[in-house]
Amino acid sequence: MSADLKKLPKVDDALKNQLEGFTPEKLKRATTAEKTALPTKEELAAEKQHEELLHNIEGFPCNKLKRTSTSERIVLPTSEDVEKEKQELQHLKAVEGFNAANLKHAQTQEKVVLPNQEDIETERTHQNLIKGVTGFDKSTMRHAETQEKVALPAKEDIQTEKTHQSIFQGVQGFDKTNMRHTETQEKVALPAKEDIESERRHLKLREGVEKFDRSTMRPTETSEKCSLPTPTDIETERRHLKLVAGVEKFDKSTMRPTETSEKCSLPTPTDIETERTHQSLFQGLEKFDKLSMKSTDTVEKIVLPTTEDIKTEKEQQALRAGIEGFDASVLKKTETQEKNPLPTKEEIEQEKKA
């Protein structure tokens, strides 16, 4: 029993005195304020699209499906896989033939690290969560039935699978005798002036963050604000809903068949001249002699803001202060009248021609 007590970690005397002298009466009472965030316009649109997708999947006629047969194909390993397998076998042989007599004796030192305040708070939260799960009353749960839904592949997925299969057939039936031997040339590109400048700024920023004095920081309180949509957002949402309703109720029988004609436009003399200039520029870069370059020192200049920038910043701050301190009670209720402009004679003529 004494041996087991000696193995237990020892607590610092100062920390032990603080824990023993702690009383719950010293804690301050705090009230929790729950805030409900309304869903945004994007979340409502995503939810509506998800419900429409589920409705279309549930109403899909299964009698239109055709039976297909699955063909299994054996993919041969690539040269990278074979090389990796060889390296793994060499590592295994080296480990199996390793002489353990060459190892040196080392002593293990055990160090007991006391938990900090964050670890204690995390452990307390974890214990409370376990107690809540263990003491949960199962009688308050309601019975639910799981519905399994099979999502059929879309036309794009079937087309992608066909393309994938055709690529595999082309790779498996490829004739390696038609390949020509090539030699790889490695080129080392020196960093540009902008990259060196960006790296220097990054190092200065990192040094400033690592050496930052936290004692100069002041505590702040975060206030959550729920901004209501503006009349422009409401009008845009109303138009979007009307547009979606018009698309859903659109009569496809009124559409006329059209034929698509593909045109291959030849490059203009300007494009050819630009390509020739681009090629000559690349040749000049490849044949450039790096030994003719001279070392230069970079001088950083700090550009102060102009009077226009300061004036613009003051106007923005004044506008922001006016918006934050605006009294919504002085607003008057207005009614919006929607007008549907009829197309002009020219637009009707263009539509007939199209």
C-alpha positions in Angstrom: 0.0 0.0 0.0 2.9 2.4 0.8 4.5 1.6 -2.6 1.3 2.5 -4.4 1.1 5.8 -2.5 4.6 6.7 -3.4 3.8 6.2 -7.1 1.0 8.7 -7.0 1.7 12.2 -8.4 2.4 14.9 -5.8 0.5 18.2 -5.8 2.3 21.5 -5.1 1.7 22.8 -1.6 0.6 26.3 -2.8 -2.0 24.7 -5.1 -3.1 22.3 -2.4 -3.7 25.1 0.0 -5.7 27.0 -2.6 -7.9 24.0 -3.4 -8.5 23.2 0.3 -9.4 26.8 1.1 -11.8 27.2 -1.8 -15.4 27.9 -0.9 -18.4 28.0 -3.3 -19.6 31.2 -1.6 -16.8 33.1 -3.4 -18.3 32.4 -6.8 -20.4 35.1 -8.5 -23.8 34.4 -9.9 -24.1 34.8 -13.7 -27.2 34.7 -15.9 -27.1 33.0 -19.2 -28.8 34.9 -22.1 -30.0 32.8 -25.0 -30.2 34.4 -28.3 -32.0 32.9 -31.3 -30.5 33.8 -34.7 -33.0 34.0 -37.5 -32.0 32.0 -40.7 -30.5 34.0 -43.5 -31.9 34.3 -47.0 -29.2 31.8 -48.3 -30.2 29.2 -45.7 -33.9 29.5 -46.6 -33.1 29.1 -50.3 -30.9 26.0 -49.6 -33.6 24.5 -47.4 -36.3 25.0 -50.1 -34.0 23.5 -52.7 -33.3 20.5 -50.5 -37.0 19.9 -49.9 -37.7 20.1 -53.7 -34.9 17.6 -54.3 -36.4 15.2 -51.7 -39.8 15.6 -53.3 -38.5 14.8 -56.8 -36.7 11.7 -55.5 -39.8 10.4 -53.7 -41.9 10.9 -56.7 -39.4 9.3 -59.2 -41.0 6.5 -61.2 -39.0 3.3 -60.7 -40.5 1.6 -63.8 -38.3 3.8 -66.0 -35.1 2.2 -64.7 -33.2 -0.2 -66.9 -31.3 -3.3 -65.6 -27.5 -3.1 -66.0 -24.8 -5.6 -65.3 -21.7 -4.7 -63.3 -18.3 -5.7 -64.9 -15.3 -5.9 -62.5 -12.0 -4.8 -63.9 -8.6 -5.6 -62.5 -6.4 -2.5 -62.5 -2.7 -3.3 -62.7 -0.4 -1.4 -60.4 1.5 1.6 -61.8 5.2 2.1 -61.8 4.9 4.3 -58.6 3.0 1.5 -56.8 5.7 -1.0 -57.7 8.5 1.3 -56.6 6.7 2.0 -53.3 6.3 -1.7 -52.7 10.1 -2.3 -53.3 11.0 0.5 -50.8 8.6 -1.0 -48.2 10.2 -4.5 -48.7 13.7 -2.9 -48.3 12.7 -1.2 -45.1 11.2 -4.5 -43.7 14.5 -6.3 -44.5 16.6 -3.6 -42.9 14.4 -3.7 -39.7 14.5 -7.5 -39.5 18.3 -7.6 -40.0 18.9 -4.8 -37.5 21.5 -5.6 -34.8 20.0 -4.7 -31.4 23.4 -4.8 -29.8 24.3 -1.5 -31.3 21.6 0.2 -29.3 22.6 2.4 -26.3 21.0 2.1 -22.9 18.9 5.2 -21.9 17.1 6.0 -18.7 13.5 7.2 -18.8 12.5 10.2 -16.7 8.9 10.6 -15.8 7.6 14.1 -15.4 4.3 15.0 -13.8 2.7 18.0 -15.5 -0.1 19.7 -13.5 -3.2 20.6 -15.5 -3.8 24.3 -16.2 -7.0 26.2 -15.8 -8.2 25.4 -19.3 -7.7 21.7 -18.8 -9.5 21.7 -15.4 -12.5 23.6 -17.0 -12.5 21.2 -19.9 -12.5 18.2 -17.6 -15.3 19.7 -15.5 -17.4 20.2 -18.6 -16.7 16.6 -19.8 -17.7 15.2 -16.4 -20.9 17.2 -16.4 -21.7 16.0 -19.9 -21.1 12.3 -18.9 -23.4 12.8 -15.8 -26.1 14.3 -18.1 -25.8 11.3 -20.5 -25.8 8.7 -17.7 -28.7 10.3 -15.8 -30.8 10.9 -18.9 -34.4 9.9 -18.6 -35.2 7.6 -21.6 -38.9 7.8 -20.9 -39.0 11.3 -22.3 -37.9 10.0 -25.7 -40.4 9.4 -28.5 -40.4 6.5 -30.9 -39.2 7.3 -34.4 -39.1 5.2 -37.6 -36.1 5.4 -40.0 -36.9 5.7 -43.6 -34.3 4.6 -46.1 -34.2 6.5 -49.3 -32.2 5.3 -52.4 -30.8 8.3 -54.4 -30.7 7.4 -58.1 -27.7 8.7 -60.1 -28.2 11.8 -62.2 -27.7 12.0 -65.9 -24.4 13.8 -65.4 -23.1 11.0 -63.1 -24.0 8.3 -65.7 -22.2 10.4 -68.4 -19.2 10.8 -66.1 -19.1 7.0 -65.4 -19.2 6.3 -69.1 -16.4 8.7 -69.8 -14.4 7.1 -66.9 -14.9 3.6 -68.3 -13.9 4.7 -71.8 -10.7 6.2 -70.4 -9.9 3.0 -68.5 -10.4 1.0 -71.7 -8.1 3.3 -73.6 -5.4 3.0 -70.8 -5.6 -0.8 -70.7 -5.4 -1.2 -74.5 -2.7 1.4 -74.9 0.3 0.2 -77.1 3.5 1.1 -75.2 5.6 0.5 -78.3 4.4 3.8 -79.8 6.0 5.8 -76.9 9.3 7.6 -77.4 12.1 8.1 -74.9 12.4 11.5 -73.4 14.9 13.1 -71.0 13.7 15.3 -68.2 15.5 18.6 -67.6 15.2 20.1 -64.1 15.2 23.9 -64.0 15.6 25.9 -60.8 13.6 29.1 -60.9 14.9 31.8 -58.6 12.3 33.7 -56.6 11.1 37.0 -58.0 11.5 40.4 -56.3 7.8 40.3 -55.2 8.3 36.9 -53.6 11.4 38.0 -51.6 9.5 41.2 -50.5 6.5 39.1 -49.5 8.7 36.7 -47.5 10.4 39.5 -45.7 7.0 41.1 -44.7 5.8 37.7 -43.5 8.9 37.2 -41.3 8.4 40.7 -39.8 4.8 40.0 -39.1 5.6 36.7 -37.5 8.2 38.3 -35.2 5.7 41.0 -34.2 3.1 38.4 -33.3 5.6 36.2 -31.3 7.0 39.2 -29.4 3.6 40.9 -28.9 3.0 42.2 -25.3 -0.3 40.8 -24.1 -0.3 43.2 -21.1 -1.2 46.1 -23.4 -4.4 44.4 -24.5 -7.7 45.6 -23.0 -10.8 43.4 -22.3 -13.7 43.8 -24.6 -17.2 42.5 -24.7 -18.8 41.2 -27.8 -22.4 42.3 -28.6 -24.4 40.3 -31.1 -26.7 42.3 -33.4 -29.4 40.9 -35.6 -29.8 43.1 -38.6 -33.2 43.1 -40.2 -33.4 42.9 -44.0 -33.7 46.2 -45.9 -36.5 47.1 -48.3 -34.2 46.3 -51.2 -33.5 42.8 -49.8 -37.3 42.2 -49.3 -38.0 43.4 -52.9 -35.2 41.2 -54.3 -36.5 38.1 -52.3 -40.1 38.8 -53.6 -38.8 39.0 -57.2 -36.8 35.8 -56.7 -39.8 33.9 -55.4 -41.9 35.1 -58.4 -39.1 34.0 -60.8 -38.9 30.5 -59.2 -42.7 30.1 -59.3 -42.6 31.2 -63.0 -39.9 28.6 -63.8 -41.7 25.8 -62.0 -45.0 26.5 -63.8 -43.4 27.1 -67.2 -45.1 25.2 -70.1 -42.4 23.3 -72.0 -44.9 22.7 -74.9 -44.4 26.3 -76.1 -40.7 25.8 -76.7 -39.4 25.3 -80.2 -36.5 22.9 -81.2 -33.2 24.6 -82.2 -30.1 23.3 -83.8 -26.6 24.2 -82.5 -23.9 25.0 -85.0 -20.3 24.9 -83.9 -17.9 27.4 -85.4 -14.1 27.2 -85.2 -12.6 30.7 -85.5 -9.1 30.9 -86.8 -6.6 33.1 -84.9 -6.3 36.7 -86.2 -2.9 38.2 -87.3 -2.8 40.0 -83.9 -3.1 36.7 -82.0 -0.4 35.1 -84.1 1.9 38.1 -83.5 1.2 38.0 -79.8 2.0 34.2 -79.7 5.2 34.8 -81.6 6.3 37.6 -79.1 5.4 35.3 -76.2 7.5 32.4 -77.6 10.5 34.8 -78.2 10.1 36.1 -74.6 10.2 32.5 -73.3 13.3 31.7 -75.3 15.0 34.8 -74.0 14.2 33.8 -70.4 15.5 30.2 -70.9 18.8 31.5 -72.4 19.3 34.3 -69.8 22.7 34.4 -68.1 22.2 34.6 -64.4 25.8 35.5 -63.8 25.2 39.0 -65.4 22.8 39.9 -62.6 23.9 42.3 -59.9 23.0 42.3 -56.2 20.6 45.1 -55.1 19.2 46.3 -51.8 15.5 46.8 -51.3 14.3 50.0 -49.7 10.9 50.0 -48.1 8.9 53.2 -48.3 5.8 53.9 -46.1 3.2 55.9 -48.1 1.3 58.2 -45.8 -2.5 58.7 -46.5 -3.4 61.8 -48.5 -5.8 64.5 -47.4 -8.5 62.9 -49.7 -8.0 59.5 -47.9 -8.3 61.1 -44.5 -11.4 63.1 -45.5 -13.0 59.9 -47.0 -12.2 58.0 -43.8 -13.8 60.7 -41.6 -16.9 60.7 -43.8 -17.2 56.9 -43.6 -16.9 57.1 -39.8 -19.5 59.8 -39.6 -21.8 57.8 -41.8 -21.3 54.6 -39.8 -22.0 56.5 -36.5 -25.2 57.9 -38.1 -26.3 54.5 -39.2 -25.6 52.9 -35.7 -27.4 55.8 -33.9 -30.4 55.9 -36.3 -33.8 55.9 -34.6 -36.0 53.4 -36.4 -39.2 54.8 -34.7 -39.2 57.9 -37.0 -39.7 55.7 -40.1 -43.1 55.8 -41.8 -44.9 52.9 -43.3 -45.1 52.9 -47.1 -46.8 50.7 -49.6 -44.8 49.4 -52.6 -46.6 49.2 -56.0 -45.2 46.8 -58.5 -45.3 47.8 -62.1 -44.9 45.3 -65.0 -43.7 47.4 -68.0 -44.9 46.1 -71.4 -42.3 45.3 -74.1 -41.8 48.0 -76.7 -42.3 47.5 -80.5 -38.6 47.1 -81.1 -38.3 44.4 -78.4 -41.3 42.5 -80.0 -39.6 42.7 -83.4 -36.3 41.5 -82.0 -38.0 38.6 -80.3 -39.7 37.6 -83.6 -36.4 37.7 -85.4 -34.7 35.5 -82.7 
